Amino acid sequence: MTDPFLTDSAGGIRRVVPPAKRPEEVLPDLILISHGHYDHLDLKTLRRLRNTPLIITPENFSPILKGFNHVELKSFETFHFKGLKITLVPARHNRGRNILYPNTGVGGFIVQWQDFTLYFAGDTAFSEHLYISIAEKFPKIDVAILPIGGFLPFFRKFHQTPEEAVKAFKLLKARYLIPIHFGSWHIIPFCLKLEKAEERLRSYAFISGIENSIVLLKTGESITLY
């Protein structure tokens, strides 16, 4: 599970689209948390899980995750778990959870299993250097899970646009792009419709000739790629 948020609100702001499942309905072995913002680390979700998964984060999450089974990684540090090879990679996003925890780290994750490689970017602004550095270290990425929303009205410093996600996908030379971070929650909720993230992604993917590489899932939908 990545960045769990399976309750109705984060930071006092309600979801526009309800979660596909409730915390009690899932039994993850492993949770990857890219950063500490409330819509990516929902403690209400973690407390309602019926099992005790391992939680992997960037640095400085120990004060927030007291009592949880928790491992912290530095950039490009790797952890092995049940046949998976999990590596924390950098991201361009603002650190911290709140005024009490201003130093929680930020990152994405490369997950490798046998000859399959998945890249979960978490939240990040676009950076050509960032994506090229990841592609150089991981030249065979099968699935890139990239954010495409949250950039309006003035959050481009922290969130990439759908067009930038397509550029990132091409820099990564991945096989499939699964877009995330759009359509269900926004710190300014009315911006969800203004962003038109899904429409812009479809349009730019078509223009860029990668429309067959886009796997666009609605909340609750699933697909088997391998």
C-alpha positions in Angstrom: 0.0 0.0 0.0 1.3 3.5 -0.8 0.5 6.7 1.0 -2.7 5.3 2.8 -5.7 7.7 3.0 -8.8 5.5 3.4 -10.9 7.8 5.6 -13.3 10.6 4.7 -11.0 13.6 5.4 -7.4 14.7 5.8 -6.3 17.8 7.7 -10.0 18.7 8.1 -10.7 18.8 4.4 -13.1 16.1 3.1 -12.5 13.9 0.2 -14.5 14.7 -3.0 -14.6 11.0 -3.9 -15.0 8.4 -1.1 -12.2 5.8 -0.7 -12.6 2.5 -2.5 -12.2 0.6 0.7 -12.2 1.3 4.4 -9.1 0.6 6.5 -10.7 -2.4 8.1 -11.1 -4.0 4.7 -7.5 -4.2 3.7 -4.6 -6.3 5.1 -1.3 -4.8 3.7 2.0 -6.5 4.5 3.9 -3.4 3.6 3.1 0.4 3.5 5.3 2.9 1.7 4.9 6.5 2.8 6.5 9.1 0.5 6.1 12.1 2.9 4.2 13.4 5.9 1.4 15.5 4.5 -2.0 14.6 5.9 -3.4 13.3 2.5 -0.4 10.9 2.2 0.0 9.8 5.8 -3.4 9.5 7.4 -2.9 8.3 10.9 -6.6 7.5 11.2 -6.2 4.9 8.4 -3.1 3.3 10.1 -4.8 3.0 13.5 -7.8 1.3 12.0 -5.9 -1.4 10.1 -6.6 -4.9 11.5 -3.0 -6.1 11.1 0.5 -4.7 11.8 2.2 -4.0 8.5 5.8 -2.8 8.1 5.9 0.9 7.3 8.8 2.3 5.2 9.4 6.1 5.1 12.0 8.7 4.5 13.9 10.0 7.5 12.5 11.7 10.7 9.2 9.9 10.9 9.8 8.1 14.2 8.1 10.7 16.4 4.9 10.5 14.3 4.9 6.7 14.0 5.6 5.7 17.6 4.1 2.2 18.2 4.1 1.2 14.6 6.5 -1.3 12.9 8.6 1.3 11.0 11.8 1.6 9.0 13.4 4.8 7.7 15.5 5.1 4.6 18.0 7.6 3.3 18.0 8.6 -0.4 19.1 5.6 -2.6 19.2 3.3 0.5 17.7 -0.1 -0.1 15.6 -2.4 2.2 14.8 -6.0 1.5 11.3 -7.4 2.4 9.8 -10.8 1.4 11.6 -10.9 -1.9 11.1 -7.3 -2.7 14.0 -4.8 -3.1 12.8 -1.3 -2.0 14.9 1.8 -2.6 14.1 5.3 -1.5 14.7 7.9 -4.3 14.5 11.7 -4.2 11.5 13.9 -4.9 11.0 17.6 -5.3 8.4 18.4 -2.7 8.1 20.3 0.6 9.3 18.6 3.8 7.5 18.4 7.1 4.0 17.4 8.4 3.1 20.5 10.5 4.7 23.0 12.8 5.5 20.3 15.3 7.2 18.0 12.8 8.8 20.3 10.2 11.6 17.9 9.2 10.0 14.8 8.0 11.6 13.7 4.7 10.3 13.4 1.2 10.9 10.8 -1.5 9.6 8.2 -3.9 10.2 4.5 -4.0 11.6 2.0 -6.5 10.2 -1.5 -5.9 11.9 -4.4 -7.6 10.7 -8.0 -7.7 12.6 -10.5 -9.8 12.7 -8.8 -13.3 9.8 -6.4 -12.5 10.5 -2.7 -11.5 7.9 -0.2 -10.3 8.5 3.4 -9.5 6.1 5.2 -7.1 6.9 8.9 -7.2 4.8 10.1 -4.3 4.4 13.9 -4.7 6.9 15.8 -6.7 7.4 18.8 -8.9 8.8 18.1 -12.3 12.6 18.0 -12.6 14.5 16.7 -15.6 17.6 16.2 -13.5 15.5 14.2 -11.0 14.0 11.8 -13.5 17.2 11.3 -15.5 19.1 10.5 -12.3 16.5 7.8 -11.4 16.5 6.4 -14.9 20.3 6.1 -14.9 20.2 4.1 -11.7 17.1 2.1 -12.7 17.2 1.7 -16.5 14.3 -0.8 -16.8 11.2 0.6 -15.2 8.1 -1.3 -16.1 5.5 0.9 -14.3 5.8 4.5 -13.3 3.2 5.7 -10.9 3.3 9.5 -11.3 1.3 12.4 -9.8 -0.7 14.6 -12.2 -2.8 16.9 -9.9 -2.6 19.4 -7.1 -0.8 22.1 -9.1 -3.5 24.8 -9.0 -3.7 27.6 -8.1 -0.1 28.2 -7.2 1.4 24.8 -6.2 3.6 24.2 -9.3 6.7 24.4 -7.0 5.6 21.2 -5.4 3.3 19.4 -7.9 3.8 18.6 -11.6 1.2 19.0 -14.3 -0.2 16.2 -16.5 2.0 17.4 -19.3 5.1 17.2 -17.1 4.1 13.7 -16.0 4.2 12.6 -19.7 7.6 14.2 -20.1 8.8 12.5 -16.9 7.5 9.1 -18.2 9.5 9.6 -21.4 12.6 10.5 -19.5 12.2 7.4 -17.3 11.7 5.2 -20.4 9.0 3.2 -18.6 6.5 0.8 -20.2 3.3 2.0 -18.4 2.3 5.2 -16.7 -0.3 5.0 -13.9 -1.4 8.6 -12.9 -2.2 9.4 -9.3 -2.9 12.4 -7.1 -5.9 13.8 -8.9 -9.7 13.9 -8.7 -10.3 12.8 -5.1 -8.9 15.4 -2.7 -7.4 18.9 -2.9 -6.4 21.4 -0.3 -8.6 23.8 -2.2 -11.4 21.4 -3.4 -12.9 23.5 -6.2 -9.5 23.3 -8.0 -10.1 19.7 -8.8 -12.5 20.6 -11.6 -10.3 23.5 -12.8 -7.2 21.4 -13.2 -8.9 19.0 -15.7 -6.0 16.6 -14.9 -7.4 13.5 -16.5 -8.4 15.3 -19.7 -5.1 17.1 -20.0 -3.2 13.8 -19.5 -5.2 12.0 -22.2 -4.7 14.9 -24.6 -1.0 15.3 -24.1 -0.4 11.6 -24.1 -2.1 11.4 -27.5 -0.1 14.3 -28.9 3.1 12.6 -27.5 2.2 9.3 -29.0 2.1 7.4 -25.8 -1.7 7.0 -25.3 -1.4 3.2 -25.3 1.0 3.4 -22.4 -1.4 5.2 -20.1 -3.3 3.1 -17.5 -5.9 5.5 -16.1 -7.8 4.0 -13.1 -10.8 5.4 -11.4 -11.1 5.0 -7.6 -12.0 1.4 -7.0 -10.8 0.1 -10.4 -8.0 -2.4 -10.8 -6.0 -3.9 -13.6 -3.5 -6.8 -14.0 -0.5 -5.9 -16.1 1.7 -9.0 -15.5 
